[in-house]
Amino acid sequence: MFKRFCAAAVAGCLLVPAFAQADNTTDGGIEFTLAGIGNSNEDVDAGTASIDAGIGFFIGPMLSIGARQSVGYADDNSGTTVNASTRGFVDLQFNIGRIAPFIGANVGYIYGEGVNDTGAAGPEAGLKIYFGETTDVFIFGRVEYQFYFDKGDEIDDVFQDGQFNYSLGIGMRF
């Protein structure tokens, strides 16, 4: 299922450049984002709520790199926990007027009270909608699939041990 999802997402994003026009206003810009995140396990029967802050740097008209910090709180039958993740990302953004779909990847570390401290990585995709004449402010939605890797994991085990993270937020480019 996950492999089909990734294949469909990549195929869809490969079609976007045919319609995209690079907007040089993003060249060299800095972007700050703030989001609320909900995540669930693959069976969608457990999850948490988190806040996420990120900073990105455009190193060309369509390519950005940056870092995100998330802090989450969970309250379930076993008690309350606080968890966090720190990860870097690289995204390819396609500017189509005020709409900007993006696709990319992230890698980082997950740690805290309710999780096994571990590395995580995975693909991500989303959509930004810019507002105003200068297109400095935007809202966005992002979906990440993070798979975890520990010592001795086989590649098939890594993909099965992951989770989806969903983010809705606001951002500003300056």
N, C-alpha and C positions, 0 to 999 in steps of 0.2 A: 504494500500500500504506500509506504513512504517513498519507495523508489519511483513509483508512478507519479506521486505528487511532485517530486523534484523534477522529473523529466517533463511534466506538463508545465511547470513554472518556468523552467529554462527555455522550453520551446516557445512559450508565450512571450517571454522577454526578448527572445531573438527577433521577433517580429516588430517590436517597438522601435528599433533604430530606423526602420524603413520610413516611419512617420515622424520621427523626432527631429527637432531642430535644436542644435546646440545653442545655448544662451550664454554668451561670454560674460554676462553680469555675475555669474557664479565663479569666474576665474579668480582665484586668490582670496575668496571670501571666507569668513568664519561663521559658523552656525552654532547656536545654542538651542537645545531641546529639553523639554520637561514633559514627562508622560506618566500616566497611570498604567499599570500592567496587571493583567490577570493571567494566570497560567494554570494549566491542568495537566494531569498525566495522560497517557495515551488512551485510557479508558474513560476519561473525563469524569472521574468520581472523587477527585481530590484536587485541591488547588490553594492558591494564596493571592494576596493583594500586595502590590509593591508600588514604589515610586522610582522613577528612573530619570537621571539627568545625564545629558551628553554634550560633548563639544566636538565639532567636526571642522576640518579645514579642507577647502576645495583646492586641489593642486592642479586643476585644469578646468575646462568648462563643464565637464561631466563627472569627474572623479573626485570623491572625497574620502578622507581617512579621519579617524578620530577615536575617542574613547567614551565609554558609558559606565556609569556606576548605578547599580540598583540596590535598594534596600527593601526587604519584604517582611511582612508580619503574617504569621499563620496562627490561627486559634482553632484547634480541632479536639477530638476526644482525648488525646494524650497530653494536652496542655498548649501553652503558647510558645512560639519560637520566633527568633529574628534571624534572617538569613540575608546574604548579600552576594552580589556578583560584580566583578570588574572585568571588562572585556574591551578589546580593540575591535574596530570594524573598518572595512573598506566597502564603499558603495559606488555603483555606477548609476547616475541620475540622468534621466531623459526629460529635457524641458520641452513641453508642448504647451506653449502659452503659459497660463497660470497653473496648469496641472503638471506634476512631475512624478511619474512612476520611477521606482528605483529597485535595484536588485544588488545583493552583495553577500558578504560573509562576515562572521565574527568569530573571535577566539578569545578565551579568557579563563577565569577561575571562579568557582562557586564555593562559598564558605559560610559557616554559621552554625547555630545551635541545632537546627533540625535537618541538616544535610551532611552527607559525607563530603569533606573537602575534596574537590576534584577539578580537573581541567574540563572545559567544555568548548565546543565549536559547532558551527553549523551555518546553513544558508539563511538569508533573510530577504524579504521583499516588502514593498509598501508603496504608499502613494502620499504625496504632499499636494496641498491645494494652497496656493499663494493668494494673499489679499492685498489690496491697495495698489496705488500707482507705481510704487517702487518695488513691489513684491518682496518686501523685507519680512513680513509676518506670514506665518502659514500654520495650518493644522495638518496633522499627519496620522496615518495608521500604519502599523508595521506588524508583520508576523515573522517570528524567528523560530526555527527548529534547532534546539540545542541538544546535541548528543554528548554524552559523558565518556571520558576515557580514563581508565585506571590501568594499573599494571596488569599485564596478562590478558586483557580483553581481546577477543577476536573481533574483526570488523563487523560481523553480523550482530554480535552482542552490543556493540557500541550504538548502532542505529536503533536497536530495540530499547535501549535504556534512556532514551531521550524524552524531551517534552516540548510542547509548543508554548511560546510566549506571545501574547497579544498586547499591543501597545496602542493607545490613543493619546495624542498630546498636542502641544503647541510648540512653536519654534520661532526663532528670529535669526535672520541673517544680517550681519553687519560687516 
